[in-house]
Amino acid sequence: MSEIFKVFLSNAAMFISVYGFGVIVFDYKINKRNIVKNLLISLGIICLYTVVFLKFNGTMKTVLFCMDFMLTYKLVFNRNFGNSLISAIIYLVILIVPDLLTLLGALYILGIEKEYYYNVLAGGIICNLSVSILMIIITYIIKKPLKKIININISSSKKILLIGILTLSSIGFFFYSLISTFEFSNNIIIYIIVITTLITIFFNLFKQKIENDNILKRYDELLDIMKNYEDDIEEQRTLIHETRNELTTIRCKIKDKETENEIIEYIDSIMGDKVNSKMSKYSKFKYLPSNGLKGFFYYKVSEAERKGINVSVNISKQIENSIIGRLDTKHFKDLARVIGVYLDNAIEASSLSEEKKLGIEIYLIKNNVEIIVSNTYQGTIDENKIGKERYSTKGKNRGHGLLLVKRILSENKRIISSNKITDELYIQKISIINSEE
């Protein structure tokens, strides 16, 4: 009985890391109303750990432990089946690191004999508690990438889930073999290489999944924008058709010699309808050259409007034949990158502000093109820190885009940038110098 109790306590020590992992990666807020319920569930799961520990060995024990961890994340943290399983797999993969650190630390730092470690300490309360503490520290350090991986939609990734399970089984087999081999000899290099390779493959698989999801999301956004674009074209076509019919009606009224007041009243009613009709979004950019900028601005404005931002656009007719349409590839790419960073920052800052306003103005001044992006913002902005590392108008550690802009501007003398801050607006001006003169 005392042996079972010791195993129960050592598994309770291990459960600390399982629970801590869930709290960190799921941003779990402990609810006082669920404390008793979660405590009872946790005790039941620790009992299952104890049964698995006593009755099974090797890879089977690892797989069953994975099932127990999955049950923990499903019942205690209310995750769905796929998310619970992938969280358990990732937990077990990461657990190899603190397990090895505890083993090597005990042998080579504390000088504990190998036989004593395996026969007395391994799997005990002290070792499991040490592993749990290290596991929680490691989880906290890498919590950002872990959250991205764990929040992947598993329902559409059954192949990834299957590969993950097979990878875990392989890792479990080699890790168990490593521990067994190391108990009798120091020849473990091959096992460590194999485990490291499998872990690398495992996480690269999820990295690829994240990248593919991001690409699909962008394509979906582009499809939505193209649909809106087509709706605008259809609206414009309908408007033109209606205008022709109305002009024909006016012509008939004149032919029928209706009174001047009747004709004016009809014209006024038409003009009222036109004023109230929705202005086509793409027509705002009709003076921009068809070199990609028109679609680029349309995409960004659509993105801003989806976030509830009130966008105002004013583009001078003179831009139609300006230098902006004759830029070479390098200057065009640099300009697009600079505009992209400024618009992304403006959209995010204005979406967080109360008024949610964004302005885009493009003018031709002395044959030089000036692009002005203005936005409302929340809080205060330290103008002296903008463009410096780890600072952005969007918040802490968000200034990488502005650092890119700073580098581009230092290498491209045809693009000049300046900014101005008022109590309500952050204003960014980009000047494109006409060097053809």
C-alpha positions as CSV (number, residue, x, y, z in Angstrom):
1,M,0.0,0.0,0.0
2,S,2.9,2.4,0.9
3,E,4.4,1.7,-2.6
4,I,1.1,2.6,-4.3
5,F,0.9,5.8,-2.2
6,K,4.5,6.8,-3.2
7,V,3.7,6.3,-6.9
8,F,0.5,8.3,-6.4
9,L,2.5,11.2,-4.9
10,S,5.2,11.1,-7.6
11,N,2.5,11.1,-10.3
12,A,0.9,14.1,-8.5
13,A,4.2,15.8,-8.8
14,M,4.3,15.1,-12.5
15,F,0.7,16.3,-12.8
16,I,1.9,19.8,-11.7
17,S,3.7,20.2,-15.1
18,V,0.7,18.8,-17.0
19,Y,-1.6,21.3,-15.4
20,G,1.0,24.2,-15.6
21,F,1.5,23.5,-19.3
22,G,-2.3,23.9,-19.8
23,V,-2.6,27.1,-17.8
24,I,0.3,28.7,-19.8
25,V,-0.6,27.7,-23.3
26,F,-4.4,28.0,-23.0
27,D,-4.2,31.3,-21.0
28,Y,-6.5,29.5,-18.5
29,K,-8.1,31.6,-15.8
30,I,-8.8,29.7,-12.7
31,N,-12.5,30.0,-11.8
32,K,-13.3,29.6,-8.1
33,R,-16.6,28.0,-9.0
34,N,-14.8,25.1,-10.8
35,I,-12.1,24.5,-8.2
36,V,-13.8,21.5,-6.5
37,K,-14.8,20.0,-9.9
38,N,-11.3,20.4,-11.3
39,L,-9.8,19.0,-8.1
40,L,-11.9,15.9,-8.3
41,I,-11.1,15.4,-12.0
42,S,-7.4,15.9,-11.3
43,L,-7.4,13.3,-8.5
44,G,-9.1,10.8,-10.8
45,I,-6.6,11.4,-13.6
46,I,-3.7,11.1,-11.1
47,C,-5.2,7.7,-10.1
48,L,-5.1,6.7,-13.8
49,Y,-1.5,7.8,-14.0
50,T,-0.8,5.6,-11.1
51,V,-2.4,2.5,-12.7
52,V,-0.6,3.1,-16.0
53,F,2.8,3.5,-14.1
54,L,2.3,0.3,-12.2
55,K,0.9,-1.9,-14.9
56,F,2.7,-0.9,-18.1
57,N,6.2,-0.4,-19.4
58,G,8.1,1.0,-22.4
59,T,6.4,2.6,-25.4
60,M,2.9,1.4,-24.3
61,K,3.3,3.4,-21.0
62,T,4.2,6.5,-23.0
63,V,1.2,6.2,-25.3
64,L,-1.2,5.6,-22.4
65,F,0.3,8.6,-20.6
66,C,-0.4,10.6,-23.7
67,M,-4.1,9.5,-23.5
68,D,-4.2,10.5,-19.9
69,F,-2.8,14.0,-20.7
70,M,-5.3,14.4,-23.5
71,L,-8.1,13.6,-21.0
72,T,-6.7,16.2,-18.6
73,Y,-6.8,19.0,-21.3
74,K,-10.3,17.9,-22.4
75,L,-11.9,17.7,-19.0
76,V,-10.0,20.3,-17.0
77,F,-9.4,22.9,-19.7
78,N,-12.5,22.2,-21.9
79,R,-10.5,21.7,-25.1
80,N,-11.9,19.8,-28.0
81,F,-10.7,16.2,-28.8
82,G,-8.2,17.2,-31.6
83,N,-6.8,20.1,-29.6
84,S,-6.4,18.0,-26.5
85,L,-4.6,15.3,-28.3
86,I,-2.2,17.6,-30.1
87,S,-1.5,19.4,-26.8
88,A,-0.7,16.1,-25.1
89,I,1.6,15.1,-27.9
90,I,3.5,18.4,-27.8
91,Y,3.7,18.2,-24.0
92,L,5.3,14.8,-24.2
93,V,7.7,15.8,-26.9
94,I,8.9,18.9,-24.9
95,L,9.0,16.7,-21.7
96,I,12.0,14.9,-23.1
97,V,14.1,18.0,-22.5
98,P,13.6,18.4,-18.7
99,D,13.8,14.6,-18.4
100,L,17.2,14.6,-19.9
101,L,18.3,17.8,-18.1
102,T,17.3,16.2,-14.8
103,L,19.1,12.9,-15.6
104,L,22.3,14.6,-16.8
105,G,22.2,17.2,-13.9
106,A,21.9,14.5,-11.3
107,L,24.8,12.4,-12.8
108,Y,27.3,15.0,-13.9
109,I,26.5,18.1,-11.7
110,L,25.4,16.5,-8.4
111,G,27.7,13.5,-8.9
112,I,25.0,10.9,-8.1
113,E,25.8,7.3,-9.0
114,K,24.0,6.0,-12.1
115,E,22.7,2.9,-10.3
116,Y,21.4,4.9,-7.4
117,Y,19.6,7.3,-9.7
118,Y,17.9,4.5,-11.7
119,N,17.1,2.3,-8.7
120,V,16.0,5.0,-6.2
121,L,15.4,8.4,-7.6
122,A,14.1,7.8,-11.2
123,G,10.3,8.2,-11.2
124,G,10.2,9.4,-7.6
125,I,8.7,12.5,-6.0
126,I,12.0,14.5,-6.1
127,C,12.8,13.7,-9.7
128,N,9.2,14.3,-11.0
129,L,9.0,17.6,-9.1
130,S,12.3,18.7,-10.6
131,V,11.1,17.7,-14.1
132,S,7.8,19.6,-13.5
133,I,9.5,22.8,-12.4
134,L,11.9,22.7,-15.5
135,M,9.0,21.8,-17.7
136,I,6.9,24.8,-16.5
137,I,10.0,27.1,-17.0
138,I,10.6,25.9,-20.6
139,T,6.9,26.1,-21.4
140,Y,6.8,29.7,-20.2
141,I,9.9,30.6,-22.2
142,I,8.5,29.2,-25.5
143,K,4.8,30.0,-24.9
144,K,4.3,32.2,-27.9
145,P,5.2,29.6,-30.6
146,L,3.5,26.9,-28.6
147,K,0.2,28.9,-28.6
148,K,0.4,29.2,-32.4
149,I,1.0,25.5,-32.9
150,I,-1.6,24.3,-30.4
151,N,-4.3,26.6,-31.9
152,I,-4.0,25.1,-35.3
153,N,-7.4,23.8,-36.6
154,I,-6.9,20.0,-36.3
155,S,-10.3,19.1,-37.8
156,S,-8.9,19.8,-41.3
157,S,-5.5,18.2,-40.6
158,K,-6.1,14.5,-39.9
159,K,-2.9,13.6,-41.8
160,I,-0.9,15.9,-39.6
161,L,-2.6,14.4,-36.5
162,L,-1.7,10.9,-37.7
163,I,1.9,11.8,-38.4
164,G,2.1,13.5,-35.0
165,I,0.9,10.3,-33.3
166,L,3.4,8.1,-35.3
167,T,6.2,10.6,-34.5
168,L,5.3,10.6,-30.8
169,S,5.3,6.8,-30.8
170,S,8.8,6.7,-32.5
171,I,10.1,9.4,-30.1
172,G,8.7,7.4,-27.1
173,F,10.3,4.2,-28.4
174,F,13.7,5.8,-28.9
175,F,13.6,7.7,-25.6
176,Y,12.7,4.6,-23.7
177,S,15.6,2.8,-25.5
178,L,17.9,5.7,-24.6
179,I,17.1,5.6,-20.9
180,S,17.5,1.8,-20.9
181,T,20.8,1.9,-22.8
182,F,22.2,4.7,-20.6
183,E,21.5,2.7,-17.5
184,F,24.1,0.1,-18.6
185,S,26.4,2.1,-20.9
186,N,27.1,5.7,-22.0
187,N,26.5,5.0,-25.7
188,I,23.5,7.3,-26.2
189,I,24.6,9.6,-29.0
190,I,22.7,7.8,-31.8
191,Y,19.5,7.9,-29.8
192,I,19.8,11.6,-29.0
193,I,20.5,12.3,-32.8
194,V,17.4,10.3,-33.8
195,I,15.2,11.9,-31.1
196,T,16.4,15.4,-32.1
197,T,15.7,14.6,-35.8
198,L,12.2,13.4,-35.1
199,I,11.4,16.4,-32.9
200,T,12.7,18.7,-35.6
201,I,10.5,17.0,-38.2
202,F,7.5,17.2,-35.9
203,F,7.7,20.9,-35.3
204,N,8.6,21.7,-38.9
205,L,5.4,19.9,-39.9
206,F,3.4,22.3,-37.7
207,K,5.4,25.3,-38.9
208,Q,4.4,24.4,-42.5
209,K,0.8,24.0,-41.5
210,I,0.8,27.5,-39.9
211,E,2.3,28.9,-43.1
212,N,-0.2,27.1,-45.3
213,D,-3.1,28.4,-43.2
214,N,-1.7,32.0,-43.4
215,I,-1.5,31.7,-47.2
216,L,-5.1,30.3,-47.4
217,K,-6.3,33.1,-45.2
218,R,-4.7,35.7,-47.6
219,Y,-6.3,34.0,-50.6
220,D,-9.7,34.1,-48.9
221,E,-9.2,37.8,-48.2
222,L,-8.2,38.4,-51.8
223,L,-11.3,36.5,-53.0
224,D,-13.5,38.6,-50.7
225,I,-11.9,41.8,-52.1
226,M,-12.4,40.6,-55.7
227,K,-16.0,39.8,-55.0
228,N,-16.5,43.4,-53.6
229,Y,-14.7,44.7,-56.6
230,E,-17.0,42.8,-59.0
231,D,-20.0,44.0,-57.0
232,D,-18.8,47.6,-57.4
233,I,-18.3,47.1,-61.2
234,E,-21.9,45.7,-61.4
235,E,-23.2,48.6,-59.4
236,Q,-21.4,51.1,-61.7
237,R,-22.8,49.3,-64.8
238,T,-26.3,49.5,-63.3
239,L,-25.8,53.2,-62.5
240,I,-24.6,53.9,-66.1
241,H,-27.7,52.1,-67.5
242,E,-30.0,54.0,-65.2
243,T,-28.4,57.3,-66.2
244,R,-28.9,56.6,-69.9
245,N,-32.6,55.8,-69.2
246,E,-33.0,59.0,-67.2
247,L,-31.3,61.1,-70.0
248,T,-33.7,59.5,-72.5
249,T,-36.6,60.5,-70.3
250,I,-35.4,64.1,-70.0
251,R,-35.1,64.2,-73.8
252,C,-38.7,62.9,-74.2
253,K,-39.9,65.5,-71.7
254,I,-38.3,68.2,-73.7
255,K,-39.7,66.9,-76.9
256,D,-43.2,66.7,-75.3
257,K,-42.7,70.3,-74.4
258,E,-43.3,69.8,-70.7
259,T,-43.0,72.9,-68.5
260,E,-39.6,74.1,-67.4
261,N,-40.5,73.6,-63.7
262,E,-41.6,70.0,-64.3
263,I,-38.3,69.1,-66.0
264,I,-36.2,70.8,-63.4
265,E,-38.2,69.0,-60.6
266,Y,-37.5,65.7,-62.4
267,I,-33.8,66.5,-62.7
268,D,-33.6,67.5,-59.0
269,S,-35.2,64.2,-58.0
270,I,-32.6,62.3,-60.1
271,M,-29.7,64.3,-58.6
272,G,-31.0,63.6,-55.1
273,D,-30.9,59.8,-55.9
274,K,-27.4,60.1,-57.2
275,V,-26.1,61.9,-54.2
276,N,-27.6,59.3,-51.9
277,S,-26.2,56.3,-53.9
278,K,-23.2,54.5,-52.6
279,M,-20.0,55.8,-54.1
280,S,-18.0,53.0,-55.8
281,K,-14.9,52.2,-53.7
282,Y,-12.6,51.4,-56.6
283,S,-13.4,54.7,-58.3
284,K,-11.5,56.5,-55.6
285,F,-8.3,55.2,-57.0
286,K,-9.0,55.8,-60.7
287,Y,-6.2,58.4,-61.1
288,L,-3.5,55.9,-59.8
289,P,-1.5,54.1,-62.5
290,S,-2.3,50.5,-63.4
291,N,1.1,49.2,-62.2
292,G,-0.1,47.5,-59.0
293,L,-0.6,50.5,-56.7
294,K,-4.3,50.8,-57.5
295,G,-5.0,47.2,-56.5
296,F,-2.6,47.6,-53.5
297,F,-4.5,50.6,-52.1
298,Y,-7.8,49.0,-52.8
299,Y,-6.7,45.9,-50.8
300,K,-5.5,48.0,-47.8
301,V,-8.6,50.2,-47.8
302,S,-10.9,47.1,-47.9
303,E,-8.9,45.6,-45.0
304,A,-9.4,48.9,-43.0
305,E,-13.1,49.0,-43.7
306,R,-13.5,45.4,-42.6
307,K,-12.1,46.5,-39.2
308,G,-14.8,49.2,-38.9
309,I,-12.4,52.1,-39.8
310,N,-13.8,55.2,-41.6
311,V,-11.5,55.7,-44.6
312,S,-11.2,59.0,-46.5
313,V,-9.4,59.0,-49.8
314,N,-8.4,62.1,-51.9
315,I,-6.2,61.6,-55.0
316,S,-5.4,64.4,-57.3
317,K,-6.2,64.0,-61.0
318,Q,-2.6,65.2,-61.8
319,I,-1.3,61.9,-60.3
320,E,-2.6,60.1,-63.5
321,N,0.5,61.0,-65.6
322,S,3.0,61.6,-62.7
323,I,6.4,59.9,-62.1
324,I,4.7,57.3,-59.9
325,G,3.6,55.4,-63.0
326,R,7.1,55.3,-64.4
327,L,9.2,54.0,-61.5
328,D,11.6,51.2,-62.2
329,T,11.3,47.8,-60.4
330,K,13.6,48.7,-57.5
331,H,12.0,52.0,-56.7
332,F,8.5,50.6,-57.1
333,K,9.2,47.7,-54.7
334,D,10.8,50.1,-52.1
335,L,7.8,52.5,-52.4
336,A,5.3,49.6,-52.0
337,R,7.1,48.3,-48.9
338,V,7.2,51.8,-47.3
339,I,3.5,52.4,-48.0
340,G,2.6,48.9,-46.8
341,V,4.3,49.4,-43.4
342,Y,2.8,52.8,-42.9
343,L,-0.7,51.7,-43.9
344,D,-0.4,48.5,-41.7
345,N,0.6,50.7,-38.8
346,A,-2.1,53.2,-39.5
347,I,-4.8,50.6,-39.8
348,E,-3.8,48.9,-36.5
349,A,-3.4,52.2,-34.6
350,S,-6.7,53.6,-35.9
351,S,-8.6,50.4,-35.2
352,L,-7.6,50.7,-31.5
353,S,-8.6,54.4,-31.3
354,E,-12.1,55.6,-30.4
355,E,-12.7,57.6,-33.6
356,K,-11.3,54.9,-36.0
357,K,-10.4,57.3,-38.8
358,L,-7.8,56.8,-41.6
359,G,-7.0,59.3,-44.4
360,I,-5.1,58.7,-47.6
361,E,-4.1,61.7,-49.8
362,I,-1.9,61.8,-52.9
363,Y,-0.9,65.0,-54.6
364,L,1.5,66.3,-57.3
365,I,3.5,69.2,-55.9
366,K,6.2,70.6,-58.2
367,N,6.3,67.4,-60.2
368,N,7.1,65.4,-57.0
369,V,4.5,63.0,-55.7
370,E,3.4,63.3,-52.1
371,I,1.5,60.5,-50.3
372,I,0.0,61.4,-46.9
373,V,-1.3,58.8,-44.5
374,S,-3.0,60.1,-41.4
375,N,-4.8,58.1,-38.7
376,T,-6.3,58.5,-35.2
377,Y,-4.5,56.8,-32.4
378,Q,-4.9,55.9,-28.7
379,G,-2.6,57.0,-25.9
380,T,0.6,59.0,-26.5
381,I,3.4,58.6,-29.0
382,D,7.1,59.3,-28.3
383,E,8.2,60.9,-31.6
384,N,11.9,60.5,-30.6
385,K,11.7,56.7,-30.4
386,I,9.8,56.0,-33.7
387,G,11.9,53.9,-36.0
388,K,14.2,52.7,-33.3
389,E,14.5,49.0,-32.4
390,R,11.7,47.4,-30.3
391,Y,9.5,50.6,-30.5
392,S,6.4,51.2,-32.5
393,T,3.3,53.4,-32.4
394,K,1.4,50.0,-32.1
395,G,3.1,49.1,-28.8
396,K,6.1,47.3,-27.2
397,N,8.3,45.0,-29.5
398,R,6.3,46.0,-32.6
399,G,8.8,48.3,-34.4
400,H,10.3,45.9,-36.9
401,G,8.4,47.4,-39.9
402,L,9.6,50.9,-39.1
403,L,13.1,49.5,-38.9
404,L,12.7,48.1,-42.4
405,V,11.5,51.5,-43.6
406,K,14.4,53.2,-42.0
407,R,16.8,50.9,-43.9
408,I,15.0,51.4,-47.2
409,L,15.0,55.2,-46.9
410,S,18.7,55.2,-46.1
411,E,19.4,53.3,-49.3
412,N,16.9,55.0,-51.6
413,K,17.4,58.7,-52.1
414,R,14.3,59.2,-54.3
415,I,11.9,58.4,-51.4
416,I,11.8,60.8,-48.5
417,S,9.6,60.4,-45.4
418,S,8.6,62.7,-42.6
419,N,6.0,62.6,-39.8
420,K,3.9,64.9,-37.7
421,I,1.9,64.3,-34.5
422,T,-1.1,66.3,-33.4
423,D,-3.4,65.7,-30.5
424,E,-5.7,63.7,-32.7
425,L,-3.7,62.5,-35.7
426,Y,-0.5,60.7,-36.5
427,I,0.5,62.0,-40.0
428,Q,3.1,60.3,-42.2
429,K,4.2,61.9,-45.4
430,I,6.1,60.1,-48.3
431,S,7.7,62.2,-51.0
432,I,8.7,60.6,-54.3
433,I,11.3,62.8,-56.0
434,N,11.1,63.3,-59.8
435,S,14.6,62.8,-61.0
436,E,13.7,62.9,-64.7
437,E,14.0,66.7,-64.8
